[in-house]
Amino acid sequence: MKGSEGMEPSDETRRLWGHQEAENQADAVLREVYSALKDKGYNPISQLVGYLLSGDPAYITSHQGARNLIRRVERDELLEELLRQYVNQLERQSTDV
């Protein structure tokens, strides 16, 4: 098949290179959406998990433009930022011991 050369699955680990700008945008969006969900009395963790798993923006309130805001960032970028923050917290805790 033409154009499919080199498209075979690999056993090598792939690297996903992030960009500082995307990290900052994802962080800012998560903070704003978290705040909007809290303001409306929702459980932000549950609502964000629902959105991240399904992609359905109905999990996010429209309060303070949060629903439109979260659509500006890809879900994988949001997950990457959440994981980055979690790992950073673990590393800080391990150096405090």
Backbone hydrogen bonds in HBPLUS format (Angstrom, degrees):
<---DONOR---> <-ACCEPTOR-->    atom                        ^
c    i                          cat <-CA-CA->   ^        H-A-AA   ^      H-
h    n   atom  resd res      DA  || num        DHA   H-A  angle D-A-AA Bond
n    s   type  num  typ     dist DA aas  dist angle  dist       angle   num
A0004-SER N   A0001-MET O   3.43 MM   3  5.92 161.3  2.47 130.5 130.2     1
A0007-MET N   A0004-SER O   3.16 MM   3  5.42 146.8  2.28 135.7 131.8     2
A0022-ALA N   A0019-HIS O   3.07 MM   3  5.36 116.8  2.49 104.2 118.6     3
A0023-GLU N   A0019-HIS O   3.03 MM   4  6.37 155.8  2.09 153.7 161.3     4
A0024-ASN N   A0020-GLN O   2.94 MM   4  6.20 163.4  1.97 154.4 158.0     5
A0025-GLN N   A0021-GLU O   2.94 MM   4  6.17 157.0  1.99 148.0 154.6     6
A0026-ALA N   A0022-ALA O   2.87 MM   4  6.00 165.6  1.89 150.1 154.1     7
A0027-ASP N   A0023-GLU O   2.94 MM   4  6.10 161.4  1.97 150.6 155.9     8
A0028-ALA N   A0024-ASN O   2.99 MM   4  6.15 164.4  2.02 147.0 151.1     9
A0029-VAL N   A0025-GLN O   2.91 MM   4  6.07 162.9  1.94 154.0 158.8    10
A0030-LEU N   A0026-ALA O   2.93 MM   4  6.07 166.0  1.95 150.9 154.9    11
A0031-ARG N   A0027-ASP O   3.03 MM   4  6.24 158.3  2.08 149.2 155.0    12
A0032-GLU N   A0028-ALA O   3.02 MM   4  6.23 162.0  2.05 149.7 154.3    13
A0033-VAL N   A0029-VAL O   2.88 MM   4  6.02 170.5  1.89 159.4 162.3    14
A0034-TYR N   A0030-LEU O   2.89 MM   4  5.87 159.2  1.93 144.2 150.8    15
A0035-SER N   A0031-ARG O   3.03 MM   4  6.18 161.0  2.07 144.3 149.3    16
A0036-ALA N   A0032-GLU O   2.97 MM   4  6.24 159.7  2.02 149.4 154.9    17
A0037-LEU N   A0033-VAL O   2.91 MM   4  6.12 162.2  1.94 154.7 159.2    18
A0038-LYS N   A0034-TYR O   2.95 MM   4  6.19 161.1  1.99 151.5 156.8    19
A0039-ASP N   A0035-SER O   2.87 MM   4  6.08 162.6  1.90 151.3 156.4    20
A0040-LYS N   A0036-ALA O   3.16 MM   4  6.38 145.4  2.28 142.5 150.4    21
A0042-TYR N   A0037-LEU O   2.96 MM   5  5.23 151.8  2.04 159.8 152.1    22
A0041-GLY N   A0038-LYS O   2.92 MM   3  5.06 157.0  1.97 107.4 115.0    23
A0047-GLN N   A0043-ASN O   3.06 MM   4  6.26 167.5  2.08 162.0 165.9    24
A0048-LEU N   A0044-PRO O   2.91 MM   4  5.94 162.6  1.94 147.4 152.4    25
A0049-VAL N   A0045-ILE O   2.92 MM   4  6.07 160.5  1.96 152.5 158.2    26
A0050-GLY N   A0046-SER O   2.98 MM   4  6.16 161.1  2.01 146.5 151.7    27
A0051-TYR N   A0047-GLN O   3.01 MM   4  6.29 157.5  2.06 146.4 152.3    28
A0052-LEU N   A0048-LEU O   2.80 MM   4  5.98 169.4  1.81 155.3 158.5    29
A0053-LEU N   A0049-VAL O   2.91 MM   4  6.00 159.4  1.95 154.6 159.1    30
A0054-SER N   A0050-GLY O   3.05 MM   4  6.01 156.9  2.11 142.9 149.6    31
A0055-GLY N   A0051-TYR O   2.63 MM   4  4.97 151.8  1.70 141.0 149.8    32
A0059-TYR N   A0056-ASP O   3.27 MM   3  6.31 175.9  2.27 128.6 129.5    33
A0060-ILE N   A0057-PRO O   2.94 MM   3  5.49 162.7  1.97 117.6 123.3    34
A0067-ARG N   A0061-THR O   3.03 MM   6  5.74 115.2  2.46 138.6 150.7    35
A0065-GLY N   A0062-SER O   2.95 MM   3  5.14 142.5  2.10 139.2 132.4    36
A0066-ALA N   A0063-HIS O   3.13 MM   3  5.94 167.4  2.15 124.4 127.6    37
A0069-LEU N   A0065-GLY O   2.92 MM   4  6.06 155.9  1.98 152.8 160.8    38
A0070-ILE N   A0066-ALA O   2.93 MM   4  6.08 164.0  1.96 154.3 156.2    39
A0072-ARG N   A0069-LEU O   3.08 MM   3  5.56 158.3  2.13 112.1 118.8    40
A0073-VAL N   A0070-ILE O   3.38 MM   3  5.83 165.4  2.41 110.7 114.7    41
A0077-GLU N   A0074-GLU O   3.02 MM   3  5.30 127.1  2.31 103.3 117.0    42
A0078-LEU N   A0074-GLU O   3.11 MM   4  6.55 149.9  2.21 149.4 158.3    43
A0079-LEU N   A0075-ARG O   2.91 MM   4  6.21 161.5  1.95 153.7 158.4    44
A0080-GLU N   A0076-ASP O   2.93 MM   4  6.04 154.8  1.99 139.1 146.4    45
A0081-GLU N   A0077-GLU O   3.01 MM   4  6.19 155.4  2.07 142.0 148.0    46
A0082-LEU N   A0078-LEU O   2.95 MM   4  6.22 159.7  1.99 151.2 156.8    47
A0083-LEU N   A0079-LEU O   2.91 MM   4  6.12 163.0  1.94 153.2 157.6    48
A0084-ARG N   A0080-GLU O   2.87 MM   4  6.02 155.6  1.93 145.7 153.2    49
A0085-GLN N   A0081-GLU O   2.95 MM   4  6.16 162.6  1.99 151.2 154.8    50
A0086-TYR N   A0082-LEU O   3.02 MM   4  6.22 155.0  2.09 144.2 151.4    51
A0087-VAL N   A0083-LEU O   2.90 MM   4  6.11 167.3  1.91 156.8 159.3    52
A0088-ASN N   A0084-ARG O   2.90 MM   4  6.06 160.9  1.94 150.0 155.9    53
A0089-GLN N   A0085-GLN O   2.99 MM   4  6.17 152.5  2.07 142.4 149.5    54
A0090-LEU N   A0086-TYR O   2.99 MM   4  6.32 155.5  2.05 147.9 154.6    55
A0091-GLU N   A0087-VAL O   2.89 MM   4  6.15 158.6  1.93 153.4 159.1    56
A0092-ARG N   A0088-ASN O   2.95 MM   4  6.19 153.9  2.02 146.3 153.2    57
A0093-GLN N   A0089-GLN O   2.97 MM   4  6.21 157.7  2.03 148.9 154.9    58
A0094-SER N   A0090-LEU O   2.97 MM   4  6.20 152.5  2.04 146.9 154.3    59
A0095-THR N   A0091-GLU O   3.16 MM   4  6.35 140.1  2.33 140.9 150.2    60
A0096-ASP N   A0092-ARG O   3.17 MM   4  6.35 126.8  2.46 137.3 150.7    61
A0096-ASP N   A0093-GLN O   3.20 MM   3  5.11 138.4  2.39  94.2 105.8    62
